[in-house]
Amino acid sequence: MLKRLSIRLLAGLLLVGGPVVVAELPPEPIPNVLKLETPYPPGYALVHDFAFGSLIDSSFGLVDTNTRRFKGMMSAGQFATVNVSVKRQKFYVGETVHTRGTRGDRQDLVAIYDFENLALVNEIEIPPKRMNVVVNSGTTAITSDDRFLLVMNMNPATSVTVIDLDTETVVNEIQIPGCSMVYADSASGFFTLCGGGGLVHVSIDDTGKETGRTASDEFNDIDNDPLGEKAERIGDTWYFITYGGEVQPIDVAGDEPRLLERWWLTSEEERQANWRPAGWHGRAGHVSGQLWVAMTPDGYNGSHKDPAPEVWLYDVGQRKVLSRIQLETPALSIGVSKGSDPRLLVVNIAGSLDVYEGRSGTYVHSIHALGDTPYMVHSVE
């Protein structure tokens, strides 16, 4: 009824008052490309749309988690990875493409984008054997001195491609038979987890060449309760968590990695209720010495990738739970902003990004429409 009255009123005004004057908008200049404010303000994050239904066409969406604004996007090929260098103000996107889309000659490369424009500034062709797996941060790493990008290979032999970020060229390939994943030490080197239950540490000089390696004794119980490969670094310590919920810290401050004392995420009573770590990437660390872990009750062998209804916040120095955050929607992956007042970032099973106050667990808001299958979030600060 209101709609009909409005139409009649408008018609009457046109008849009585003559033509309606409409102001013309000035033409928009072409091209019209906005630049992003750099360095980015606190709260920026990348959400990885893995494009599970169309693996050759994934993407990374840049969002401001404070304002909920979508800032831009970088496209990527299949099984893409991303590494962020705030120092260099660049993103390094690893991807695999084929000359005819779904077939043809395989090409592996690292595409480099700048922060200001999300513009492609270079491409580095790498050996066509990068490890293609579903979103896993351990397949690539930037060394702690920001000098080299390390790319994990598997074809099926395992090795690491070393890329000099000063010259943006491939400078070496390091063989790591029987081992996989790369975790930066405190200098230019890395360590990797091995099938025998130990780790191998590789030192690298300023040309990207291997200068030595050491192997640890067995500490990873592969058969009974292995370490999950998705680890978080806080300061000079990497925190690995077993499928059952035991934390294995590894200190990389010295010349060789050092195993620190283990501790449990859960009490004996909680273990009886089968509370276990869960989620695709369910760990997030903060420089304050706090660690967020996605958790699920009624865990079982294989539940380590189940959605997580809760996130537990730990003080790693005191090895205790500070709070348990009940999520609005179960988590697939989590991250945390890096500022003094961190926010917990949750990629939920509905495909949205939920934002919570990191310490209190208060729900803030959600960001929607971030792709077909958002799988992971990376803080960019």
N, C-alpha and C positions, 0 to 999 in steps of 0.2 A: 504494500500500500504506500509506504514512504517513498519507495523508488518511483512509483507512478506519479505521485505528487511532485517530486523533484523534477522529473522530466517535463511535466506540464508547466511548472514554474519557469524552467529554463526556456521553454518554447515561448511563453508569454513575454519574457524579458527580451528575447530576440525580436519579437514582433513589435514591441513598444519602443525599445531603445535602439534599434538598429544593430549593425554588426558589432560583434565582440572583438575587441582589439587584443591580440596575442603578441607579447614581446618575443622577438626572435633571439634565439640563443646564438652567441658568436660561434663560428666554426672552431672545432677542436684542432689544435696543431697536431700534425702527424710528421714524424713519430713523436709520441708523448710518453717517455719513459721516466718514471720517478726513481730517485735514488733513496736508498735506505740510510737512516742515521747510523753512522759507525764511529767508534765501536758500538756494538749493540747495547741498548740499555738492559738492565736486569730483567729476566723473565722470558727471553726469547728461547725457543726450542724448535727442534726439527722433529717432525713426525714422519716415520717411514711407512709409506703405503707399499707393501710388498707385492700387491696386485696378484694375489694367489690364483685368480681366475684367468690371468693373462700375464704370465711371468716375464714376458719380454718387454713389458712396459710399466715398470715400477716408478716411484717418484718419492721426493722428499719435500714436504710442505713446511715452510717457515711460519711460525705463529708467535704472536705476543701473548703469552699466557696470562698477563695482567689485564689487557684490554679485550682479549678474545679476537683480535684482528688477525686475519690471514694476510701475511706480508708478501708471499711469493712462493715459487715452486721450482725445483730442479728435477728434470726428468732423468731417468736412468734405465739401463738395460736390466737383464735378468740377474737375480741373486746379487743385487747391488749391496755395497757397503758404503759407509761414509765416515770420514775422520775430519775433525775440526781443528784448525790451528788458529787460535785467537791471536797469537803473536804475529802470524803472517796474514791474518784476516782472509783466510781462504778455506774452502771446503774441498776435500779430496774424495771423489766418488769413484769407487771401483765397480766395474761392470763388465758383463760379457754380452756381445752382440754377434749376429751372424749376417753375412752379406746379403742374404735374401730373407731377412726377417726371422722366420722359423727354421731356416735351413741355410746351407751355403758354408762358406769358410768362416771359421770361428775367429773372433777378434776379442782379445782382452785388453782393457785399457783402464787408466785412471784419468777421469775428467776433472779438471780444476776450475772451480767457480770462485769469483770474488764475493766478499760480503756486501759491498755497496750496491751492486747491481744484480746479484745472482747471475752474472754473465759468465759464459764459458770463456776462460782466458787461455787454456792450453789443454792438450790431451797427450798423455804419455802411453805409448804402446808397450805392453808388458808381455812376457811369455804366455802363450794361450793355455795356461794350466792352473789358473787361480782356483782356489777351493770354492766350489759353488754349493752353498748350503743355505737353508732357510735362516734368515736374519740372525747373525751371531757376531757379537762385537769382538770376540777373540780371534777372528780370522784376519784382522789387520790391526796395526798399531803405529802411532807416531812415537818415535823415541823421546825420552824425557828431555833431551837437549833440543828438541824440535828440528833436528837435522835430517832424519831419515823416516821414510814411510816403509813399513814392513808389510808384505802381502803374503799370506799363507797359500802355498800351492799343494795340490794333490792330483796326481795323474797316472797311476795311483801312488807313486812315490811322493813323499812329502819333502818340501823345501820351502825356503823363504826368499822372495824377491826383495832386494834392497833398492829403494829409490832415493836418490839425493834430492832433497827439497830445495836446495840452493840452485842447482842446475836443472832440476826437473827432468832427470834422466835416470835410467836403470844403470846401477853401477856394480851389482853383484847378485849372485844366487847362492844361498847357503843351504846345504843339504842337512836335513834333520830326520834321518830314517827312523821309523817307529814312533815318531813324536808328532804332536799337532798342537795348533794354536800358538799365538805369540803374545807375550806379556812383557811390557817394557821394564827394564831395570832403571836405576837412578842416573845412568849415563846414556850411552848410545846403543847398549846391547839389549838383550831380551832373554827370557827363559821360555821353555815349552814343556808341556806335559807329555809323558811317554807311556807306552803301553805296558811297560814292565812295572809301573807303579812309582817311578821316580820322576825327576825333572832334569832337563839339560839346560845349562846356562851358556850363552854364546856372547863373547865380548867382540865389539866392533870398533875399528879405528875411525879416524876422521875422513877416510876415503871410502868407507863402507865395507872394508875387507875384514874377515874374521881374524882375530888375533889370539883366540884361545877359547876352550870350552871345558866345562866341568860337568860331572854327572852326580846327582845325589843318590843316597840310599833309597830303597823303597819306602814310601810313606803313604801312598795312595792305595787303599784297599779296593782294587778294581772289581773283585768278585763279589764282595759283600756289601760295601757301602762306599762307592767311589765319589770323588769330588765332582761336583758339577763344574763344567768348563766356563760358565758365565760368572766371572768374578768381578769384584769392585775394588778399586784402589783408593785408599785414604792416606795421604802423605806418601811415605815410602813403604807402605804395607799393603799387599794384596790380600783380600779376604775371599777365600774359596769356601763353599759350603757343600757338604755331602748331601746325597739325596735324603738321608735320614735326619739331617739338621745339625750336624756337628761342624763347627767353624774351624778351618785351618788357615791361620794367618801366615803369610810368607813375607819376610822383611827383605827389601832389595836395596837398602841404604849402603851396604858395603860392596866389596868387590865380587862377592858371590851371594846368591839368595840364601837366606837363613830361615829355617822352619821354627816358628814360635809355638808356644803351648796351645793345644786345642781347647775349645770350650763349646758347650751346647747352647743352641738357640732356645731350647725348651727344658722345662723341669721334668723330673721323672713322671709326675702325674700327667703332664701334657704329652709326653711320649707315649704313655699308655693309651691316651685318646687319639694317638696317631696324628698329632699336629706336625706338619712337615712343610718345608719350603715348596713353593709352587709358582706357576706363571711361566710364560715363555722366557722373559728376562726379568726376574723378580728380585733384583737387588739394586740398591742405590746408595751411594756413599757421599758424605759431606766432609769438608775440611775440618769441621768442628769435632770430628771423631765420632760421628753418629752414622748409623747404618740402618736403612729401611729394608725389610725383607717381606716379600709377599708370602702369606701362609694359608694353608688349607687344613681343615680337620679331616679325620677319617682317611688319612693318606694310605697309599699302598704302592707296591712296586709298579712304577709307571705313572704315578700321580704328579711327578715333578713338573709336568707341563699343563696340569689342570688349571683352570681359572682360580684365582685366589679371592676369597671373600673378605680377607683382612690383610692389613699391612702392619707389622710389628716394628717399632722403633727401638734400636739398641744403642747403648753407650758402649763402644768397643773397648774403652779403657777399663771400665768397671765390669764389662761382660754381663750386662743385665738389661732387661726390658724396661724402657722408659714409658712406653704407652702402646696400646693396641688400637689401631684405627679400623673402625667398621666402614667398609666401602659402600657407597651408594649402589654401584654395579661392580661385579667381580672383575679383577684385574687380569689382563693378559701380560702386560709389561709395565714397569715403573721406572721413573727417573726422579731427579730432584734438582731444583734450581740451586745455584752456587752462592747466592748472596748470604748476608748475615742472618736473614730471616727466611730460611728456605721454604719452598713450597713443594709438596709432593705432587708429581705428575703421573697420572694413571691412564694408560691406554686400556680402555675397558672392552669387554667382550661384545658390546654393541657397536664398536667402531668409533667411539668418541674419546676425547681427551678430557678427563676429569681433573680438576685442580683442587687441592686441599692445603690448608695451612699445615706445614710439614711437621711441626711439633705437637700442636694441639689436636690435629686430625680433623679440624672443622672444614666441612665442605664449602668451597667458594663458588665455583661455577663449572660449566662444561663448554667445550668447543666441539662443534659437530661438523659433519660433511668434510672429513679429512681423507677421503679416498674409499676404495672398495674394501681393502683389508689392512687397515693400519695395524702394525705389529710391534713398533718400538718407538721410543721417544728419546731424544738426545738433547740435554741442556746445552745451550750455546752462549757461554758467558766467559 
